[in-house]
């Protein structure tokens, strides 16, 4: 099923973002245009995949293939979008970052286990 594959891909991206948050370097200047364009280039495919994932996940919820509330899907998408930016700009405390991370991971894991 395509939703499982997309969810697994997003899980890999999520792990990579966490690695970047922990080991990457934030920009020297928040207004650095080169850094912004690099971030935009790296994150655009993730944003696009996230859009497709949300649509498919909401359909799966509507068809009762998974036991997740639609609001959880929407919140997961929003949280993932936040982590995308905070992973590069690092303007969030580690504790809060990990709360988002674990919340997203929980929903991804739940979707994968229920769809298999």
The 8 nearest C-alpha neighbors of each residue, nearest first, counted from 0:
[[1, 2, 3, 4, 114, 115, 5, 111],
 [0, 2, 4, 3, 5, 55, 6, 52],
 [3, 1, 5, 4, 0, 6, 55, 52],
 [2, 4, 6, 1, 5, 0, 111, 7],
 [5, 3, 7, 1, 6, 2, 8, 0],
 [6, 4, 8, 2, 7, 3, 9, 1],
 [5, 7, 9, 3, 8, 4, 2, 107],
 [8, 6, 10, 4, 9, 5, 3, 11],
 [9, 7, 5, 11, 10, 6, 4, 12],
 [8, 10, 12, 6, 11, 7, 13, 5],
 [9, 11, 13, 7, 8, 12, 6, 14],
 [12, 10, 14, 8, 13, 9, 15, 7],
 [11, 13, 9, 15, 10, 14, 16, 8],
 [14, 12, 10, 16, 11, 15, 9, 17],
 [13, 15, 17, 11, 12, 16, 10, 18],
 [16, 14, 12, 18, 17, 13, 19, 11],
 [17, 15, 19, 13, 18, 14, 86, 12],
 [16, 18, 20, 14, 19, 15, 21, 13],
 [19, 17, 15, 21, 16, 20, 22, 14],
 [18, 20, 23, 16, 22, 17, 21, 86],
 [21, 19, 86, 17, 18, 23, 22, 16],
 [22, 20, 18, 19, 23, 17, 86, 16],
 [21, 23, 19, 20, 18, 24, 17, 25],
 [24, 22, 19, 20, 21, 25, 18, 87],
 [23, 25, 26, 22, 87, 19, 20, 88],
 [26, 24, 88, 87, 89, 27, 23, 29],
 [27, 25, 28, 29, 24, 88, 34, 31],
 [26, 28, 25, 29, 31, 24, 30, 34],
 [27, 29, 26, 30, 31, 25, 34, 32],
 [30, 28, 31, 26, 27, 88, 25, 35],
 [29, 31, 28, 32, 35, 34, 26, 27],
 [30, 32, 28, 34, 29, 33, 35, 26],
 [33, 31, 35, 34, 30, 36, 37, 29],
 [34, 32, 36, 35, 31, 37, 38, 30],
 [33, 35, 37, 32, 31, 36, 38, 26],
 [36, 34, 32, 38, 33, 37, 39, 31],
 [37, 35, 39, 33, 38, 34, 40, 32],
 [36, 38, 34, 40, 39, 35, 33, 41],
 [39, 37, 35, 41, 36, 40, 42, 34],
 [40, 38, 36, 42, 37, 41, 43, 35],
 [39, 41, 37, 38, 43, 42, 36, 44],
 [42, 40, 38, 39, 43, 37, 44, 45],
 [41, 43, 45, 39, 44, 40, 38, 46],
 [42, 44, 46, 45, 40, 39, 41, 47],
 [45, 43, 47, 46, 42, 48, 41, 40],
 [44, 46, 48, 42, 43, 47, 49, 9],
 [45, 47, 49, 43, 44, 48, 42, 50],
 [48, 46, 44, 50, 49, 45, 43, 51],
 [49, 47, 45, 51, 50, 46, 52, 44],
 [48, 50, 52, 46, 47, 51, 45, 53],
 [51, 49, 47, 53, 52, 48, 46, 54],
 [52, 50, 48, 54, 49, 53, 55, 47],
 [51, 53, 49, 55, 50, 54, 56, 48],
 [52, 54, 56, 50, 51, 55, 57, 49],
 [53, 55, 51, 57, 52, 56, 58, 50],
 [56, 54, 58, 52, 57, 53, 59, 2],
 [55, 57, 59, 53, 58, 54, 52, 60],
 [56, 58, 60, 54, 59, 55, 53, 61],
 [57, 59, 61, 55, 56, 60, 62, 54],
 [60, 58, 56, 62, 64, 57, 61, 63],
 [61, 59, 63, 57, 58, 62, 65, 64],
 [60, 62, 58, 63, 59, 57, 64, 69],
 [61, 63, 59, 60, 64, 58, 65, 57],
 [64, 62, 60, 65, 61, 59, 66, 58],
 [65, 63, 59, 62, 60, 66, 114, 113],
 [66, 64, 63, 60, 67, 113, 59, 110],
 [65, 67, 63, 68, 60, 64, 113, 110],
 [68, 66, 65, 60, 69, 71, 72, 110],
 [67, 69, 71, 70, 66, 72, 60, 57],
 [70, 68, 72, 71, 57, 73, 67, 60],
 [71, 69, 73, 72, 68, 74, 67, 75],
 [72, 70, 74, 68, 69, 73, 75, 67],
 [73, 71, 75, 69, 70, 74, 76, 53],
 [72, 74, 70, 76, 75, 71, 77, 69],
 [75, 73, 77, 71, 76, 72, 70, 78],
 [74, 76, 78, 72, 103, 73, 77, 71],
 [75, 77, 79, 73, 74, 78, 80, 72],
 [78, 76, 74, 80, 79, 75, 73, 81],
 [79, 77, 81, 75, 80, 76, 74, 99],
 [78, 80, 82, 76, 81, 77, 75, 83],
 [81, 79, 83, 77, 78, 82, 76, 84],
 [82, 80, 78, 79, 83, 84, 85, 77],
 [83, 81, 85, 79, 84, 80, 86, 78],
 [84, 82, 80, 81, 86, 85, 79, 16],
 [83, 85, 82, 86, 81, 87, 88, 80],
 [84, 86, 89, 82, 88, 87, 83, 90],
 [87, 85, 20, 84, 83, 89, 82, 16],
 [88, 86, 85, 84, 89, 25, 20, 19],
 [87, 89, 85, 25, 90, 86, 84, 26],
 [90, 88, 85, 91, 86, 87, 25, 20],
 [89, 91, 88, 85, 92, 86, 87, 25],
 [92, 90, 89, 85, 96, 93, 95, 88],
 [93, 91, 95, 94, 96, 90, 89, 97],
 [92, 94, 96, 95, 97, 91, 98, 21],
 [93, 95, 97, 96, 92, 98, 91, 99],
 [96, 94, 98, 97, 92, 93, 99, 91],
 [95, 97, 93, 99, 94, 98, 100, 92],
 [96, 98, 100, 94, 99, 95, 101, 93],
 [99, 97, 95, 101, 100, 96, 102, 94],
 [98, 100, 102, 96, 97, 101, 78, 103],
 [99, 101, 97, 103, 98, 102, 104, 96],
 [102, 100, 104, 98, 103, 99, 97, 105],
 [103, 101, 99, 105, 104, 100, 98, 106],
 [104, 102, 100, 75, 106, 105, 101, 99],
 [103, 105, 101, 107, 102, 106, 108, 100],
 [104, 106, 102, 108, 103, 107, 101, 109],
 [105, 107, 109, 103, 108, 104, 110, 102],
 [108, 106, 104, 110, 109, 105, 6, 111],
 [109, 107, 111, 105, 106, 110, 104, 112],
 [108, 110, 106, 112, 107, 111, 105, 113],
 [111, 109, 107, 113, 108, 112, 114, 106],
 [110, 112, 108, 114, 109, 113, 3, 107],
 [111, 113, 109, 115, 110, 114, 108, 107],
 [114, 112, 110, 111, 115, 65, 109, 64],
 [115, 113, 111, 112, 110, 65, 3, 64],
 [114, 112, 113, 111, 3, 110, 0, 109]]
